[in-house]
Amino acid sequence: MLLALSYPMIDPIAIQIGPIAIRWYALAYIAGLLTGWRIVLWHIRRNADAPMRRNDADDFLVWAIVAVIVGGRLGYVLFYNPSFYLERPLEALFLWRGGMSFHGGLIGVVVALIVFSRQRGLELLRVADLITSVVPIGLFFGRLANFINAELWGRATDVPWAMVFPGAGPAPRHPSQIYEAFLEGAVLLVVLQWLYNNPKVRARPGVVSGVFLLGYAASRIFVELFREPDGQIGFLAAGTTLGQWLSVPLVLLGAALLVRARSAA
């Protein structure tokens, strides 16, 4: 057997009081949403050109919670396991059994942004730039929760930092959840915050959103090279994965936003 690092066995349940169990995965969603909301409020306080007011940000937090949960769950059902849920439609409601899709959650948030901005008379792209600048926080916490849950592990490898994940067989594997937490979360957050703190960038609506879409898509497509595809789907044409194909439209949309921002400058 190849040498591998010891996987840190962490109980997926963070807090349990009698029959009530709070999982790290749920706390990751809460931490991502609340931390993102607080940073949005910080930007609103310090920037006179903020595209929304404090009460708008407070209200959109509720919209975002619903959009992430509903969109993420529907995305998983439709993208990753449609045949299973077609036979058992009620199980699509069983969120506690897991199964969320970032691409579905993103679609949900985009729809929420469009409707919310229209209702409040806000500039869509400027609001989107502010909101997307903090999305990597949720990605960071979410991928750490995937690691704690020992799910979405990587492909078998002999790299020195490989780990044997419980439930994934005896082969050492890439800790791809950590790769994603670093690239989609930490690195992308630093880049987006740096961009959004530049008044010249904020004056060109769509730049931050475009960089977010391109940055996430590039990170996801790259890390999918090390991540084991979902068992019920496997590899697609030429060894690609569904996660890579779902990221292609994000590349196109991100590039379109950057071209639009440049032409409008």
C-alpha positions as CSV (number, residue, x, y, z in Angstrom):
1,M,0.0,0.0,0.0
2,L,1.3,3.5,-0.8
3,L,2.2,5.8,2.0
4,A,-0.6,8.3,2.8
5,L,-1.4,10.9,5.4
6,S,-3.8,10.0,8.1
7,Y,-7.3,11.4,7.5
8,P,-8.4,13.4,10.5
9,M,-11.5,11.7,11.7
10,I,-13.9,14.5,12.6
11,D,-17.5,13.8,13.6
12,P,-19.7,15.3,10.9
13,I,-22.1,16.2,13.7
14,A,-20.8,19.4,15.4
15,I,-23.4,19.7,18.1
16,Q,-26.0,17.2,19.3
17,I,-28.6,17.8,22.0
18,G,-30.8,14.7,22.4
19,P,-32.3,14.0,19.0
20,I,-31.3,17.4,17.6
21,A,-28.1,17.2,15.6
22,I,-26.4,20.2,14.0
23,R,-23.9,19.1,11.3
24,W,-20.7,20.9,10.2
25,Y,-22.2,21.1,6.7
26,A,-25.2,23.2,8.0
27,L,-22.8,25.4,10.0
28,A,-20.7,25.9,6.8
29,Y,-23.8,27.3,5.0
30,I,-24.6,29.5,8.0
31,A,-21.0,30.8,8.3
32,G,-20.7,31.5,4.6
33,L,-23.9,33.4,4.4
34,L,-23.5,35.4,7.6
35,T,-19.8,36.3,6.9
36,G,-20.6,37.3,3.4
37,W,-23.5,39.5,4.6
38,R,-21.2,41.2,7.2
39,I,-18.6,42.0,4.5
40,V,-21.3,43.3,2.2
41,L,-22.4,45.7,5.0
42,W,-18.8,46.8,5.5
43,H,-18.5,47.7,1.8
44,I,-21.8,49.6,2.0
45,R,-20.6,51.6,5.0
46,R,-17.3,52.6,3.5
47,N,-18.2,53.2,-0.1
48,A,-20.5,56.1,-1.0
49,D,-21.1,54.5,-4.4
50,A,-22.5,51.3,-2.9
51,P,-25.3,49.9,-5.1
52,M,-27.6,49.1,-2.2
53,R,-28.5,50.2,1.3
54,R,-28.2,48.4,4.6
55,N,-31.9,47.4,4.6
56,D,-31.5,46.0,1.0
57,A,-28.6,43.9,2.1
58,D,-30.5,42.6,5.1
59,D,-33.5,41.7,3.0
60,F,-31.4,40.0,0.3
61,L,-29.7,37.8,2.9
62,V,-33.1,36.1,3.3
63,W,-33.5,35.8,-0.5
64,A,-30.0,34.4,-0.8
65,I,-30.7,31.7,1.8
66,V,-33.8,30.5,0.0
67,A,-32.1,30.7,-3.4
68,V,-29.0,28.8,-2.3
69,I,-31.0,26.0,-0.7
70,V,-33.7,25.7,-3.4
71,G,-31.4,26.2,-6.3
72,G,-28.7,24.0,-4.9
73,R,-31.1,21.1,-4.2
74,L,-32.9,21.4,-7.6
75,G,-29.5,21.5,-9.3
76,Y,-28.4,18.3,-7.7
77,V,-31.7,16.6,-8.5
78,L,-31.7,17.6,-12.1
79,F,-28.0,17.6,-12.9
80,Y,-26.6,14.7,-10.9
81,N,-29.3,12.2,-10.2
82,P,-32.5,12.8,-12.2
83,S,-33.4,9.1,-12.7
84,F,-33.2,8.4,-8.9
85,Y,-35.5,11.3,-8.0
86,L,-37.8,10.6,-10.9
87,E,-38.6,7.3,-9.2
88,R,-38.6,8.8,-5.7
89,P,-39.8,12.5,-6.1
90,L,-40.5,13.0,-2.4
91,E,-36.9,12.3,-1.5
92,A,-35.9,15.5,-3.3
93,L,-37.2,17.2,-0.2
94,F,-35.0,15.2,2.2
95,L,-32.2,17.8,2.5
96,W,-30.7,16.1,5.5
97,R,-29.6,13.2,3.3
98,G,-27.3,15.4,1.4
99,G,-27.0,16.4,-2.3
100,M,-26.4,20.0,-3.2
101,S,-25.1,21.5,-6.5
102,F,-23.1,24.7,-6.6
103,H,-24.1,25.4,-10.2
104,G,-27.8,25.0,-9.2
105,G,-27.3,27.3,-6.2
106,L,-25.6,29.8,-8.5
107,I,-28.6,29.8,-10.9
108,G,-30.9,30.3,-7.9
109,V,-28.9,33.3,-6.7
110,V,-28.8,34.8,-10.2
111,V,-32.6,34.5,-10.4
112,A,-33.0,36.1,-7.0
113,L,-30.6,38.9,-7.9
114,I,-32.6,39.7,-11.1
115,V,-36.0,39.7,-9.3
116,F,-34.7,41.5,-6.2
117,S,-32.9,44.3,-8.2
118,R,-36.0,44.8,-10.4
119,Q,-38.3,45.1,-7.4
120,R,-36.0,47.5,-5.6
121,G,-35.0,49.6,-8.6
122,L,-31.4,48.7,-8.2
123,E,-28.7,48.4,-10.9
124,L,-28.4,44.6,-11.4
125,L,-24.7,44.4,-12.4
126,R,-23.5,46.7,-9.7
127,V,-25.5,44.7,-7.1
128,A,-24.2,41.4,-8.6
129,D,-20.6,42.7,-8.4
130,L,-21.0,43.4,-4.7
131,I,-22.7,40.0,-3.9
132,T,-20.3,37.9,-6.0
133,S,-17.3,39.5,-4.3
134,V,-18.2,37.5,-1.2
135,V,-19.5,34.3,-2.7
136,P,-16.1,32.5,-2.3
137,I,-16.5,32.7,1.5
138,G,-19.4,30.2,1.2
139,L,-17.4,28.0,-1.2
140,F,-14.5,27.9,1.3
141,F,-16.6,26.8,4.2
142,G,-18.6,24.4,2.1
143,R,-15.5,22.6,0.7
144,L,-14.1,22.3,4.2
145,A,-17.4,20.7,5.3
146,N,-17.1,18.3,2.3
147,F,-13.7,17.3,3.7
148,I,-15.0,16.8,7.2
149,N,-17.8,14.7,5.8
150,A,-15.3,12.6,3.8
151,E,-17.2,13.1,0.6
152,L,-16.4,14.3,-2.9
153,W,-12.9,12.9,-2.5
154,G,-10.2,12.9,-5.2
155,R,-8.8,10.3,-7.5
156,A,-6.3,7.7,-6.4
157,T,-2.8,9.0,-6.4
158,D,0.7,8.6,-5.0
159,V,1.4,12.2,-4.0
160,P,2.9,12.6,-0.5
161,W,-0.2,14.4,0.8
162,A,-2.7,11.7,-0.4
163,M,-5.2,10.4,2.1
164,V,-7.3,7.3,2.6
165,F,-10.8,8.5,2.9
166,P,-13.4,6.3,4.8
167,G,-15.8,4.7,2.4
168,A,-13.5,5.3,-0.6
169,G,-11.6,2.1,-0.5
170,P,-7.9,1.4,0.5
171,A,-6.3,3.6,-2.2
172,P,-4.8,7.0,-1.1
173,R,-6.6,9.8,-2.8
174,H,-6.2,13.5,-3.6
175,P,-7.8,15.7,-0.9
176,S,-9.6,17.5,-3.7
177,Q,-11.9,19.2,-1.3
178,I,-8.9,21.2,0.1
179,Y,-7.8,22.1,-3.4
180,E,-11.2,23.5,-4.1
181,A,-11.4,25.3,-0.7
182,F,-8.1,27.0,-1.5
183,L,-8.7,27.9,-5.2
184,E,-12.5,28.5,-5.3
185,G,-12.5,30.0,-1.8
186,A,-9.4,31.6,-0.4
187,V,-7.6,32.6,-3.7
188,L,-10.7,33.8,-5.5
189,L,-11.9,35.8,-2.4
190,V,-8.6,37.7,-2.2
191,V,-8.8,38.5,-5.9
192,L,-12.4,39.6,-5.9
193,Q,-12.0,41.7,-2.7
194,W,-8.9,43.4,-4.2
195,L,-10.9,44.2,-7.4
196,Y,-14.0,45.4,-5.6
197,N,-12.0,47.7,-3.3
198,N,-10.7,49.6,-6.5
199,P,-13.1,52.5,-7.3
200,K,-12.1,52.2,-11.0
201,V,-13.2,48.6,-11.1
202,R,-16.5,49.3,-9.3
203,A,-17.2,52.0,-11.9
204,R,-17.3,49.3,-14.6
205,P,-20.3,47.1,-13.7
206,G,-19.8,43.4,-14.5
207,V,-16.1,43.2,-14.1
208,V,-16.1,41.6,-10.6
209,S,-19.0,39.3,-11.6
210,G,-17.2,38.3,-14.8
211,V,-13.9,37.6,-12.9
212,F,-15.8,35.5,-10.4
213,L,-17.5,33.4,-13.0
214,L,-14.2,32.9,-14.9
215,G,-12.2,32.3,-11.7
216,Y,-14.7,29.7,-10.3
217,A,-15.0,27.9,-13.7
218,A,-11.3,27.8,-14.2
219,S,-10.7,26.5,-10.6
220,R,-13.5,23.9,-10.9
221,I,-12.4,22.6,-14.3
222,F,-8.8,22.3,-13.1
223,V,-9.6,20.6,-9.8
224,E,-12.0,18.1,-11.6
225,L,-8.8,16.7,-13.0
226,F,-8.0,15.4,-9.5
227,R,-11.5,14.8,-8.2
228,E,-13.3,11.4,-8.5
229,P,-16.5,11.9,-10.5
230,D,-19.9,11.1,-8.9
231,G,-20.4,7.3,-9.0
232,Q,-23.8,7.4,-10.6
233,I,-22.4,9.5,-13.5
234,G,-18.7,8.6,-13.9
235,F,-16.6,10.1,-16.7
236,L,-18.0,11.6,-19.8
237,A,-16.6,12.1,-23.3
238,A,-12.8,12.1,-23.5
239,G,-12.5,11.6,-19.7
240,T,-14.3,14.9,-18.9
241,T,-16.7,15.2,-15.9
242,L,-20.1,16.8,-15.5
243,G,-18.6,19.4,-13.2
244,Q,-16.4,20.6,-16.1
245,W,-19.2,20.7,-18.6
246,L,-21.4,22.7,-16.2
247,S,-18.6,25.2,-15.8
248,V,-18.3,25.9,-19.5
249,P,-21.4,28.2,-19.6
250,L,-19.8,30.2,-16.7
251,V,-16.7,30.8,-18.8
252,L,-18.8,32.1,-21.7
253,L,-21.0,34.3,-19.4
254,G,-18.0,35.6,-17.5
255,A,-16.1,36.5,-20.7
256,A,-19.3,38.2,-22.1
257,L,-19.5,40.4,-18.9
258,L,-15.9,41.4,-19.2
259,V,-16.3,42.3,-22.9
260,R,-19.4,44.3,-22.1
261,A,-17.7,46.1,-19.3
262,R,-14.8,47.0,-21.5
263,S,-16.9,48.2,-24.4
264,A,-19.0,50.4,-22.0
265,A,-15.9,52.0,-20.4
